[in-house]
């Protein structure tokens, strides 16, 4: 069994997730990292916390990358 590498997330990343938010947007900005990932909807600015496993499952692509960590 192979284990997928964890998703490399940075504060400021813009992600596209599989399901649409009720406002119609699929783009989310990463605003917090940890066991839970803080996301802000790019359409209506609604803020949510989602656990890392759910974000990795729903992730489809990077729309933009945040700054490189130092």
Secondary structure, DSSP 8 states (H G I E B T S, - for coil): ----------TT-EEEESS--TTS--EEEEEE-SSEEEEEETTT--EEEEEHHHHHHHEEEEEE------
